[in-house]
Amino acid sequence: EFMISGPVMIQALEGENAVLAHRDLLGATNPKDAAPGTIRADFADSIDANAAHGSDSVENAANEVAYFFAATEVVSR
């Protein structure tokens, strides 16, 4: 229900340690455990509606990018 409750933005991020850097910005999955200033601490309602998703590994990131984007839509810098 949460995923279809409003607009969704999908991004493919690139960079050195991009998965870890993005997860640091997101904060802990449970917003109650997330550090102040992180996306989940600032915007999440609950662990189920935690405001954002981030891949937990490079392999999962590749699978998730391939699910949402055609190869022609992803341009590496």
Phi and psi in radians as a Rosetta constraint file:
Dihedral C 1 N 2 CA 2 C 2 CIRCULARHARMONIC -1.058 0.35
Dihedral N 2 CA 2 C 2 N 3 CIRCULARHARMONIC -0.739 0.35
Dihedral C 2 N 3 CA 3 C 3 CIRCULARHARMONIC -1.120 0.35
Dihedral N 3 CA 3 C 3 N 4 CIRCULARHARMONIC -0.405 0.35
Dihedral C 3 N 4 CA 4 C 4 CIRCULARHARMONIC -1.926 0.35
Dihedral N 4 CA 4 C 4 N 5 CIRCULARHARMONIC 0.243 0.35
Dihedral C 4 N 5 CA 5 C 5 CIRCULARHARMONIC -1.447 0.35
Dihedral N 5 CA 5 C 5 N 6 CIRCULARHARMONIC -0.137 0.35
Dihedral C 5 N 6 CA 6 C 6 CIRCULARHARMONIC -3.017 0.35
Dihedral N 6 CA 6 C 6 N 7 CIRCULARHARMONIC -2.996 0.35
Dihedral C 6 N 7 CA 7 C 7 CIRCULARHARMONIC -1.057 0.35
Dihedral N 7 CA 7 C 7 N 8 CIRCULARHARMONIC 2.591 0.35
Dihedral C 7 N 8 CA 8 C 8 CIRCULARHARMONIC -2.194 0.35
Dihedral N 8 CA 8 C 8 N 9 CIRCULARHARMONIC 2.365 0.35
Dihedral C 8 N 9 CA 9 C 9 CIRCULARHARMONIC -2.026 0.35
Dihedral N 9 CA 9 C 9 N 10 CIRCULARHARMONIC 2.241 0.35
Dihedral C 9 N 10 CA 10 C 10 CIRCULARHARMONIC -1.960 0.35
Dihedral N 10 CA 10 C 10 N 11 CIRCULARHARMONIC 2.262 0.35
Dihedral C 10 N 11 CA 11 C 11 CIRCULARHARMONIC -2.245 0.35
Dihedral N 11 CA 11 C 11 N 12 CIRCULARHARMONIC 2.515 0.35
Dihedral C 11 N 12 CA 12 C 12 CIRCULARHARMONIC -1.920 0.35
Dihedral N 12 CA 12 C 12 N 13 CIRCULARHARMONIC 2.004 0.35
Dihedral C 12 N 13 CA 13 C 13 CIRCULARHARMONIC -1.761 0.35
Dihedral N 13 CA 13 C 13 N 14 CIRCULARHARMONIC 2.604 0.35
Dihedral C 13 N 14 CA 14 C 14 CIRCULARHARMONIC -2.370 0.35
Dihedral N 14 CA 14 C 14 N 15 CIRCULARHARMONIC 2.533 0.35
Dihedral C 14 N 15 CA 15 C 15 CIRCULARHARMONIC 2.679 0.35
Dihedral N 15 CA 15 C 15 N 16 CIRCULARHARMONIC 2.997 0.35
Dihedral C 15 N 16 CA 16 C 16 CIRCULARHARMONIC -1.113 0.35
Dihedral N 16 CA 16 C 16 N 17 CIRCULARHARMONIC 2.194 0.35
Dihedral C 16 N 17 CA 17 C 17 CIRCULARHARMONIC 0.954 0.35
Dihedral N 17 CA 17 C 17 N 18 CIRCULARHARMONIC 0.679 0.35
Dihedral C 17 N 18 CA 18 C 18 CIRCULARHARMONIC -1.040 0.35
Dihedral N 18 CA 18 C 18 N 19 CIRCULARHARMONIC -0.700 0.35
Dihedral C 18 N 19 CA 19 C 19 CIRCULARHARMONIC -1.097 0.35
Dihedral N 19 CA 19 C 19 N 20 CIRCULARHARMONIC -0.863 0.35
Dihedral C 19 N 20 CA 20 C 20 CIRCULARHARMONIC -1.130 0.35
Dihedral N 20 CA 20 C 20 N 21 CIRCULARHARMONIC -0.747 0.35
Dihedral C 20 N 21 CA 21 C 21 CIRCULARHARMONIC -1.090 0.35
Dihedral N 21 CA 21 C 21 N 22 CIRCULARHARMONIC -0.727 0.35
Dihedral C 21 N 22 CA 22 C 22 CIRCULARHARMONIC -1.171 0.35
Dihedral N 22 CA 22 C 22 N 23 CIRCULARHARMONIC -0.713 0.35
Dihedral C 22 N 23 CA 23 C 23 CIRCULARHARMONIC -1.129 0.35
Dihedral N 23 CA 23 C 23 N 24 CIRCULARHARMONIC -0.597 0.35
Dihedral C 23 N 24 CA 24 C 24 CIRCULARHARMONIC -1.115 0.35
Dihedral N 24 CA 24 C 24 N 25 CIRCULARHARMONIC -0.689 0.35
Dihedral C 24 N 25 CA 25 C 25 CIRCULARHARMONIC -1.171 0.35
Dihedral N 25 CA 25 C 25 N 26 CIRCULARHARMONIC -0.638 0.35
Dihedral C 25 N 26 CA 26 C 26 CIRCULARHARMONIC -1.188 0.35
Dihedral N 26 CA 26 C 26 N 27 CIRCULARHARMONIC -0.745 0.35
Dihedral C 26 N 27 CA 27 C 27 CIRCULARHARMONIC 1.574 0.35
Dihedral N 27 CA 27 C 27 N 28 CIRCULARHARMONIC 3.124 0.35
Dihedral C 27 N 28 CA 28 C 28 CIRCULARHARMONIC -1.035 0.35
Dihedral N 28 CA 28 C 28 N 29 CIRCULARHARMONIC 2.603 0.35
Dihedral C 28 N 29 CA 29 C 29 CIRCULARHARMONIC -0.976 0.35
Dihedral N 29 CA 29 C 29 N 30 CIRCULARHARMONIC -0.737 0.35
Dihedral C 29 N 30 CA 30 C 30 CIRCULARHARMONIC -1.478 0.35
Dihedral N 30 CA 30 C 30 N 31 CIRCULARHARMONIC 1.999 0.35
Dihedral C 30 N 31 CA 31 C 31 CIRCULARHARMONIC -1.033 0.35
Dihedral N 31 CA 31 C 31 N 32 CIRCULARHARMONIC -0.407 0.35
Dihedral C 31 N 32 CA 32 C 32 CIRCULARHARMONIC -1.171 0.35
Dihedral N 32 CA 32 C 32 N 33 CIRCULARHARMONIC -0.424 0.35
Dihedral C 32 N 33 CA 33 C 33 CIRCULARHARMONIC -1.719 0.35
Dihedral N 33 CA 33 C 33 N 34 CIRCULARHARMONIC -0.096 0.35
Dihedral C 33 N 34 CA 34 C 34 CIRCULARHARMONIC -1.332 0.35
Dihedral N 34 CA 34 C 34 N 35 CIRCULARHARMONIC 2.457 0.35
Dihedral C 34 N 35 CA 35 C 35 CIRCULARHARMONIC -1.168 0.35
Dihedral N 35 CA 35 C 35 N 36 CIRCULARHARMONIC 2.512 0.35
Dihedral C 35 N 36 CA 36 C 36 CIRCULARHARMONIC -0.950 0.35
Dihedral N 36 CA 36 C 36 N 37 CIRCULARHARMONIC 2.458 0.35
Dihedral C 36 N 37 CA 37 C 37 CIRCULARHARMONIC 1.600 0.35
Dihedral N 37 CA 37 C 37 N 38 CIRCULARHARMONIC -0.166 0.35
Dihedral C 37 N 38 CA 38 C 38 CIRCULARHARMONIC -1.472 0.35
Dihedral N 38 CA 38 C 38 N 39 CIRCULARHARMONIC 2.830 0.35
Dihedral C 38 N 39 CA 39 C 39 CIRCULARHARMONIC -1.009 0.35
Dihedral N 39 CA 39 C 39 N 40 CIRCULARHARMONIC -0.810 0.35
Dihedral C 39 N 40 CA 40 C 40 CIRCULARHARMONIC -1.235 0.35
Dihedral N 40 CA 40 C 40 N 41 CIRCULARHARMONIC -0.638 0.35
Dihedral C 40 N 41 CA 41 C 41 CIRCULARHARMONIC -1.114 0.35
Dihedral N 41 CA 41 C 41 N 42 CIRCULARHARMONIC -0.655 0.35
Dihedral C 41 N 42 CA 42 C 42 CIRCULARHARMONIC -1.490 0.35
Dihedral N 42 CA 42 C 42 N 43 CIRCULARHARMONIC -0.516 0.35
Dihedral C 42 N 43 CA 43 C 43 CIRCULARHARMONIC -2.185 0.35
Dihedral N 43 CA 43 C 43 N 44 CIRCULARHARMONIC -0.244 0.35
Dihedral C 43 N 44 CA 44 C 44 CIRCULARHARMONIC -1.374 0.35
Dihedral N 44 CA 44 C 44 N 45 CIRCULARHARMONIC 2.563 0.35
Dihedral C 44 N 45 CA 45 C 45 CIRCULARHARMONIC -1.626 0.35
Dihedral N 45 CA 45 C 45 N 46 CIRCULARHARMONIC -0.590 0.35
Dihedral C 45 N 46 CA 46 C 46 CIRCULARHARMONIC -2.863 0.35
Dihedral N 46 CA 46 C 46 N 47 CIRCULARHARMONIC 3.097 0.35
Dihedral C 46 N 47 CA 47 C 47 CIRCULARHARMONIC -1.131 0.35
Dihedral N 47 CA 47 C 47 N 48 CIRCULARHARMONIC -0.540 0.35
Dihedral C 47 N 48 CA 48 C 48 CIRCULARHARMONIC -1.380 0.35
Dihedral N 48 CA 48 C 48 N 49 CIRCULARHARMONIC -0.578 0.35
Dihedral C 48 N 49 CA 49 C 49 CIRCULARHARMONIC -1.990 0.35
Dihedral N 49 CA 49 C 49 N 50 CIRCULARHARMONIC 1.176 0.35
Dihedral C 49 N 50 CA 50 C 50 CIRCULARHARMONIC -1.618 0.35
Dihedral N 50 CA 50 C 50 N 51 CIRCULARHARMONIC 0.380 0.35
Dihedral C 50 N 51 CA 51 C 51 CIRCULARHARMONIC 1.358 0.35
Dihedral N 51 CA 51 C 51 N 52 CIRCULARHARMONIC -0.539 0.35
Dihedral C 51 N 52 CA 52 C 52 CIRCULARHARMONIC -2.781 0.35
Dihedral N 52 CA 52 C 52 N 53 CIRCULARHARMONIC 2.722 0.35
Dihedral C 52 N 53 CA 53 C 53 CIRCULARHARMONIC -2.045 0.35
Dihedral N 53 CA 53 C 53 N 54 CIRCULARHARMONIC 2.497 0.35
Dihedral C 53 N 54 CA 54 C 54 CIRCULARHARMONIC -2.427 0.35
Dihedral N 54 CA 54 C 54 N 55 CIRCULARHARMONIC 2.363 0.35
Dihedral C 54 N 55 CA 55 C 55 CIRCULARHARMONIC -1.015 0.35
Dihedral N 55 CA 55 C 55 N 56 CIRCULARHARMONIC 2.568 0.35
Dihedral C 55 N 56 CA 56 C 56 CIRCULARHARMONIC -1.726 0.35
Dihedral N 56 CA 56 C 56 N 57 CIRCULARHARMONIC -0.017 0.35
Dihedral C 56 N 57 CA 57 C 57 CIRCULARHARMONIC -2.761 0.35
Dihedral N 57 CA 57 C 57 N 58 CIRCULARHARMONIC 2.841 0.35
Dihedral C 57 N 58 CA 58 C 58 CIRCULARHARMONIC -1.095 0.35
Dihedral N 58 CA 58 C 58 N 59 CIRCULARHARMONIC -0.695 0.35
Dihedral C 58 N 59 CA 59 C 59 CIRCULARHARMONIC -1.108 0.35
Dihedral N 59 CA 59 C 59 N 60 CIRCULARHARMONIC -0.805 0.35
Dihedral C 59 N 60 CA 60 C 60 CIRCULARHARMONIC -1.153 0.35
Dihedral N 60 CA 60 C 60 N 61 CIRCULARHARMONIC -0.622 0.35
Dihedral C 60 N 61 CA 61 C 61 CIRCULARHARMONIC -1.057 0.35
Dihedral N 61 CA 61 C 61 N 62 CIRCULARHARMONIC -0.780 0.35
Dihedral C 61 N 62 CA 62 C 62 CIRCULARHARMONIC -1.069 0.35
Dihedral N 62 CA 62 C 62 N 63 CIRCULARHARMONIC -0.748 0.35
Dihedral C 62 N 63 CA 63 C 63 CIRCULARHARMONIC -1.123 0.35
Dihedral N 63 CA 63 C 63 N 64 CIRCULARHARMONIC -0.738 0.35
Dihedral C 63 N 64 CA 64 C 64 CIRCULARHARMONIC -1.223 0.35
Dihedral N 64 CA 64 C 64 N 65 CIRCULARHARMONIC -0.672 0.35
Dihedral C 64 N 65 CA 65 C 65 CIRCULARHARMONIC -1.104 0.35
Dihedral N 65 CA 65 C 65 N 66 CIRCULARHARMONIC -0.769 0.35
Dihedral C 65 N 66 CA 66 C 66 CIRCULARHARMONIC -1.131 0.35
Dihedral N 66 CA 66 C 66 N 67 CIRCULARHARMONIC -0.527 0.35
Dihedral C 66 N 67 CA 67 C 67 CIRCULARHARMONIC -1.190 0.35
Dihedral N 67 CA 67 C 67 N 68 CIRCULARHARMONIC -0.719 0.35
Dihedral C 67 N 68 CA 68 C 68 CIRCULARHARMONIC -1.638 0.35
Dihedral N 68 CA 68 C 68 N 69 CIRCULARHARMONIC -0.405 0.35
Dihedral C 68 N 69 CA 69 C 69 CIRCULARHARMONIC -2.221 0.35
Dihedral N 69 CA 69 C 69 N 70 CIRCULARHARMONIC 2.469 0.35
Dihedral C 69 N 70 CA 70 C 70 CIRCULARHARMONIC -1.290 0.35
Dihedral N 70 CA 70 C 70 N 71 CIRCULARHARMONIC 2.680 0.35
Dihedral C 70 N 71 CA 71 C 71 CIRCULARHARMONIC -0.974 0.35
Dihedral N 71 CA 71 C 71 N 72 CIRCULARHARMONIC -0.568 0.35
Dihedral C 71 N 72 CA 72 C 72 CIRCULARHARMONIC -1.288 0.35
Dihedral N 72 CA 72 C 72 N 73 CIRCULARHARMONIC -0.222 0.35
Dihedral C 72 N 73 CA 73 C 73 CIRCULARHARMONIC -1.609 0.35
Dihedral N 73 CA 73 C 73 N 74 CIRCULARHARMONIC -0.173 0.35
Dihedral C 73 N 74 CA 74 C 74 CIRCULARHARMONIC -1.871 0.35
Dihedral N 74 CA 74 C 74 N 75 CIRCULARHARMONIC 2.034 0.35
Dihedral C 74 N 75 CA 75 C 75 CIRCULARHARMONIC -2.050 0.35
Dihedral N 75 CA 75 C 75 N 76 CIRCULARHARMONIC 2.111 0.35
Dihedral C 75 N 76 CA 76 C 76 CIRCULARHARMONIC -1.413 0.35
Dihedral N 76 CA 76 C 76 N 77 CIRCULARHARMONIC 2.512 0.35
